[in-house]
């Protein structure tokens, strides 16, 4: 989940949430026009040019992705049901009940073999229990994610707990686990902090029952020749942890505040200025995936793309949409 910006916005008090007060505004204005799905920012060639047919990528909204390689499917942060919480219309309800729509989920996930989870806020994990139980996919995430999924009835043997630094070989698919950080708002705080060292006493029922539980990023590489894709679930990072990853594609979360010092230039330098940069987590994630993406009004997508261009002018910026399947070079498949 993303948090506040420094922009002026109506102030409101959220009752009954105690120490886990929501640290993000929620007024939703008119949708701003989207940038083109593919925007070339320089005539210079990208640092790498993976073969277009070696993998496909579908943006699932928020930070979510479906990656297909030779008939195998990897999901990252698949939040598909996208139920209303009031977050985008000024009346956030932390007691909103969790739910998952099996038919809607089935439309988007295919037959996943691996599900990677960055952290345990609802807009990243709410559909994962259903996906795990209905497909048998291996879930990779933090200890907190493990305990929450077990509480939801997922088989513990199906879940791989990681901390960051692991390099996992899935027989032609390599997953590097990267220790990461959650986004910060203008008060240098974030929504629903906390970790779990055991399953909760009761099955989580509401979005406020899901703590962040530490945050991970992942780099997924298809075969020995790539492409490699760096996947973020929140707009902060550990500079030392990402140093030297050198992905072909970087799916970068757009920040909602300036609390993280020099976020874009530090990240792109540490990643080796990837050939393709794809902004994510800038959309209103309570609108259905059947509609075109609408911008979260607290996210400055234009400023983000400008900073990418300034720091890495040879990177091609691709602003994704929900309906397009992209090749390994993040150009739309015909």
C-alpha positions as CSV (number, residue, x, y, z in Angstrom):
1,X,0.0,0.0,0.0
2,X,1.2,3.5,-0.8
3,X,1.0,6.5,1.6
4,X,0.7,10.3,1.7
5,X,2.3,12.9,-0.6
6,X,3.4,16.3,0.5
7,X,0.7,17.9,-1.7
8,X,-2.1,19.8,-0.1
9,X,-5.2,17.7,0.5
10,X,-8.3,17.8,2.8
11,X,-7.5,16.7,6.3
12,X,-9.7,14.2,8.1
13,X,-9.6,12.2,11.3
14,X,-10.0,8.4,11.1
15,X,-11.7,7.0,14.1
16,X,-11.1,3.7,15.8
17,X,-7.8,2.6,14.3
18,X,-5.6,3.4,17.2
19,X,-1.8,3.2,16.6
20,X,-2.3,1.8,13.1
21,X,-3.9,5.1,11.8
22,X,-3.9,5.2,8.1
23,X,-1.1,7.4,6.9
24,X,-2.3,8.2,3.5
25,X,-4.9,10.6,2.1
26,X,-7.8,9.3,0.0
27,X,-9.5,12.0,-2.0
28,X,-9.9,10.9,-5.6
29,X,-10.1,13.6,-8.2
30,X,-10.8,13.2,-11.9
31,X,-8.6,10.7,-13.7
32,X,-5.6,12.3,-15.4
33,X,-4.9,11.2,-18.9
34,X,-2.4,8.3,-19.2
35,X,0.9,8.5,-20.9
36,X,1.3,6.3,-24.0
37,X,1.9,2.7,-23.2
38,X,5.4,2.9,-24.6
39,X,7.4,6.1,-24.4
40,X,10.9,6.3,-25.9
41,X,13.0,8.7,-23.8
42,X,16.2,8.5,-25.9
43,X,17.3,7.5,-29.3
44,X,20.3,5.7,-27.7
45,X,20.0,1.9,-27.5
46,X,19.0,0.4,-24.1
47,X,21.8,-1.3,-22.2
48,X,20.2,-4.7,-23.0
49,X,17.8,-5.9,-25.6
50,X,16.2,-9.2,-24.5
51,X,14.5,-11.3,-27.2
52,X,10.9,-10.3,-27.5
53,X,9.5,-13.8,-27.7
54,X,11.3,-15.3,-24.7
55,X,8.7,-14.2,-22.0
56,X,5.5,-12.3,-21.7
57,X,4.5,-9.8,-19.0
58,X,1.0,-8.7,-18.0
59,X,0.4,-5.9,-15.5
60,X,-2.2,-6.9,-12.9
61,X,-2.5,-3.4,-11.5
62,X,-1.0,-2.0,-8.3
63,X,2.5,-3.7,-8.2
64,X,1.2,-7.0,-9.6
65,X,2.5,-9.0,-12.5
66,X,1.9,-12.2,-14.4
67,X,5.1,-13.5,-16.1
68,X,4.8,-16.4,-18.5
69,X,7.9,-18.3,-19.7
70,X,7.6,-21.4,-21.9
71,X,4.2,-22.3,-20.5
72,X,5.2,-21.6,-16.9
73,X,3.6,-18.8,-14.9
74,X,5.0,-16.7,-12.1
75,X,2.7,-14.2,-10.2
76,X,3.9,-11.3,-8.2
77,X,1.6,-9.5,-5.7
78,X,-1.6,-10.6,-7.5
79,X,-4.3,-8.3,-6.1
80,X,-7.2,-8.8,-8.5
81,X,-10.5,-8.6,-6.6
82,X,-9.9,-4.9,-5.8
83,X,-12.7,-4.3,-3.4
84,X,-13.7,-0.8,-2.1
85,X,-12.3,0.5,1.2
86,X,-13.2,4.1,0.8
87,X,-9.5,4.9,0.4
88,X,-9.9,6.9,-2.8
89,X,-13.2,8.7,-2.0
90,X,-12.4,10.3,1.4
91,X,-13.9,7.8,3.8
92,X,-11.4,5.0,4.4
93,X,-12.8,2.1,6.5
94,X,-10.1,0.0,8.2
95,X,-12.7,-2.4,9.2
96,X,-13.5,-3.3,5.5
97,X,-13.9,-7.1,5.3
98,X,-11.4,-9.0,3.2
99,X,-12.8,-10.9,0.2
100,X,-11.7,-12.7,-2.9
101,X,-13.7,-13.3,-6.1
102,X,-12.7,-16.7,-7.4
103,X,-14.2,-16.2,-10.9
104,X,-12.4,-12.8,-11.3
105,X,-9.1,-14.2,-10.0
106,X,-9.4,-17.2,-12.4
107,X,-9.7,-14.8,-15.4
108,X,-6.2,-13.4,-14.8
109,X,-3.9,-16.0,-13.2
110,X,-3.6,-18.9,-15.6
111,X,-1.9,-21.9,-13.9
112,X,0.7,-20.3,-11.6
113,X,3.6,-22.4,-10.4
114,X,5.1,-19.7,-8.2
115,X,3.6,-16.7,-6.4
116,X,6.0,-14.1,-5.0
117,X,4.6,-11.8,-2.3
118,X,6.4,-8.5,-1.4
119,X,4.5,-7.8,1.8
120,X,1.3,-8.5,3.6
121,X,-0.9,-5.4,3.1
122,X,-4.3,-6.2,1.6
123,X,-3.5,-4.7,-1.8
124,X,-0.8,-7.3,-2.3
125,X,-1.9,-10.4,-0.4
126,X,-5.7,-10.5,-0.2
127,X,-6.2,-12.9,-3.2
128,X,-3.1,-15.0,-2.4
129,X,-4.9,-17.4,0.1
130,X,-7.4,-18.4,-2.6
131,X,-4.8,-18.7,-5.3
132,X,-2.6,-20.9,-3.1
133,X,-5.5,-23.2,-2.1
134,X,-7.0,-23.4,-5.6
135,X,-3.9,-23.9,-7.6
136,X,-1.3,-25.5,-5.3
137,X,1.3,-22.9,-6.4
138,X,4.4,-22.4,-4.3
139,X,4.2,-19.1,-2.3
140,X,7.4,-17.2,-1.5
141,X,7.3,-14.5,1.1
142,X,8.2,-13.3,4.6
143,X,7.6,-15.1,7.9
144,X,4.6,-12.8,8.4
145,X,3.1,-13.8,5.1
146,X,3.7,-17.4,6.1
147,X,1.8,-17.1,9.3
148,X,-1.1,-15.2,7.7
149,X,-1.5,-17.7,5.0
150,X,-1.5,-20.6,7.5
151,X,-4.2,-18.8,9.4
152,X,-6.2,-18.7,6.1
153,X,-5.8,-22.5,5.8
154,X,-2.9,-22.7,3.3
155,X,-0.7,-25.8,3.7
156,X,2.5,-24.7,5.4
157,X,4.5,-27.1,3.2
158,X,3.4,-25.0,0.2
159,X,5.0,-21.8,1.5
160,X,8.7,-20.9,1.3
161,X,9.8,-18.3,3.9
162,X,12.6,-16.0,2.8
163,X,14.4,-12.9,4.2
164,X,16.4,-11.5,1.4
165,X,19.6,-12.7,-0.2
166,X,18.3,-16.1,-1.3
167,X,18.8,-17.1,-4.9
168,X,16.2,-19.8,-5.7
169,X,16.5,-22.2,-8.7
170,X,13.1,-23.3,-10.0
171,X,14.5,-25.3,-12.9
172,X,15.0,-22.7,-15.6
173,X,13.5,-19.8,-13.6
174,X,15.8,-18.1,-11.1
175,X,14.3,-15.9,-8.3
176,X,16.6,-13.6,-6.4
177,X,15.1,-12.4,-3.1
178,X,16.0,-8.9,-2.2
179,X,15.6,-7.4,1.2
180,X,13.6,-4.2,0.8
181,X,11.6,-1.5,2.5
182,X,8.0,-0.2,2.5
183,X,7.0,3.3,1.2
184,X,7.0,6.2,3.5
185,X,4.6,9.1,3.7
186,X,5.6,12.7,4.3
187,X,5.7,12.0,8.0
188,X,8.3,9.2,7.4
189,X,5.7,6.6,8.5
190,X,3.7,3.9,6.8
191,X,0.4,2.1,7.1
192,X,-0.1,-0.9,9.4
193,X,3.5,-1.8,10.5
194,X,4.2,-4.9,12.5
195,X,5.4,-8.5,12.0
196,X,4.1,-11.9,13.1
197,X,6.1,-14.7,14.7
198,X,3.2,-17.1,14.9
199,X,-0.2,-17.4,13.2
200,X,-2.8,-14.9,14.5
201,X,-5.2,-16.2,17.1
202,X,-8.1,-15.8,14.6
203,X,-8.4,-15.8,10.9
204,X,-7.9,-12.3,9.6
205,X,-11.2,-10.7,8.6
206,X,-10.5,-7.1,7.8
207,X,-7.8,-5.1,6.0
208,X,-6.5,-3.8,9.4
209,X,-5.8,-7.4,10.4
210,X,-2.9,-7.6,7.9
211,X,0.3,-6.0,9.0
212,X,3.1,-5.1,6.6
213,X,5.3,-7.7,8.0
214,X,8.6,-6.6,6.3
215,X,9.0,-5.9,2.6
216,X,10.8,-7.8,-0.1
217,X,11.6,-7.2,-3.8
218,X,12.4,-9.9,-6.3
219,X,14.4,-10.4,-9.4
220,X,13.1,-13.1,-11.8
221,X,15.3,-14.3,-14.6
222,X,14.1,-16.6,-17.4
223,X,16.7,-19.2,-18.4
224,X,20.4,-18.4,-18.8
225,X,19.8,-15.6,-21.2
226,X,17.1,-13.6,-19.5
227,X,15.2,-11.5,-19.5
228,X,15.6,-10.5,-15.9
229,X,12.9,-8.4,-14.3
230,X,13.2,-6.5,-11.0
231,X,9.9,-6.4,-9.2
232,X,9.0,-3.9,-6.4
233,X,5.9,-3.8,-4.2
234,X,6.6,-0.5,-2.4
235,X,8.5,2.7,-3.2
236,X,11.6,2.4,-1.0
237,X,14.6,0.1,-1.1
238,X,17.9,-0.9,0.4
239,X,20.6,0.5,-1.8
240,X,23.1,-2.1,-0.7
241,X,20.7,-4.9,-1.3
242,X,20.0,-4.0,-5.0
243,X,23.5,-3.0,-5.9
244,X,24.7,-5.0,-8.9
245,X,21.5,-6.7,-9.8
246,X,21.6,-5.1,-13.3
247,X,18.1,-6.2,-14.5
248,X,16.9,-5.9,-18.1
249,X,13.6,-4.6,-16.8
250,X,12.8,-2.7,-13.6
251,X,9.2,-2.5,-12.4
252,X,9.6,0.5,-10.1
253,X,7.0,1.7,-7.6
254,X,6.1,5.4,-8.0
255,X,6.7,7.2,-4.7
256,X,3.8,9.1,-3.0
257,X,6.1,11.5,-1.1
258,X,9.7,12.8,-1.1
259,X,10.5,11.2,2.3
260,X,13.0,8.8,0.7
261,X,16.0,10.9,-0.2
262,X,16.8,10.9,-4.0
263,X,14.7,7.8,-4.5
264,X,14.8,7.6,-8.3
265,X,18.5,8.5,-9.0
266,X,19.8,6.3,-6.2
267,X,17.7,3.3,-7.3
268,X,18.5,3.6,-11.0
269,X,22.2,3.9,-10.3
270,X,22.2,1.0,-7.9
271,X,20.4,-1.1,-10.5
272,X,22.8,-0.2,-13.3
273,X,20.4,2.0,-15.2
274,X,18.1,-0.7,-16.6
275,X,17.3,-0.7,-20.3
276,X,13.5,-0.5,-19.6
277,X,11.8,1.1,-16.6
278,X,8.2,0.4,-15.9
279,X,6.4,2.6,-13.3
280,X,3.9,0.7,-11.1
281,X,1.7,1.3,-8.1
282,X,0.4,4.6,-9.5
283,X,-3.1,3.5,-10.3
284,X,-6.4,3.6,-8.3
285,X,-6.4,0.0,-7.1
286,X,-10.0,0.0,-6.2
287,X,-11.2,0.3,-9.8
288,X,-11.8,-2.9,-11.6
289,X,-9.2,-4.3,-14.0
290,X,-11.9,-4.3,-16.7
291,X,-11.6,-0.5,-16.9
292,X,-8.6,1.5,-18.1
293,X,-6.2,2.4,-15.3
294,X,-6.9,5.6,-13.4
295,X,-4.2,7.5,-11.6
296,X,-4.0,7.7,-7.9
297,X,-4.2,11.5,-7.5
298,X,-1.4,11.5,-4.9
299,X,1.1,9.9,-7.3
300,X,3.0,12.3,-9.6
301,X,3.6,9.9,-12.5
302,X,4.8,12.7,-14.8
303,X,7.5,13.8,-12.3
304,X,8.6,10.2,-11.9
305,X,9.1,9.7,-15.6
306,X,11.0,13.0,-15.8
307,X,13.3,11.9,-13.0
308,X,13.9,8.6,-14.8
309,X,14.8,10.4,-18.0
310,X,17.2,12.8,-16.2
311,X,19.0,10.0,-14.4
312,X,19.0,7.4,-17.1
313,X,18.4,8.9,-20.5
314,X,19.0,5.6,-22.4
315,X,16.3,3.8,-20.4
316,X,13.0,3.3,-22.3
317,X,10.0,4.1,-20.1
318,X,6.9,2.0,-20.5
319,X,3.7,3.1,-18.7
320,X,1.7,-0.2,-18.7
321,X,-2.0,-0.8,-18.9
322,X,-4.2,-3.7,-17.7
323,X,-5.2,-5.1,-21.1
324,X,-1.8,-5.4,-22.9
325,X,0.4,-8.4,-23.0
326,X,4.1,-7.3,-23.3
327,X,7.0,-9.2,-24.7
328,X,10.3,-9.6,-22.9
329,X,11.4,-6.2,-24.2
330,X,8.2,-4.7,-22.8
331,X,6.8,-3.9,-26.2
332,X,3.2,-4.9,-26.8
333,X,2.8,-8.3,-28.4
334,X,0.9,-8.3,-31.6
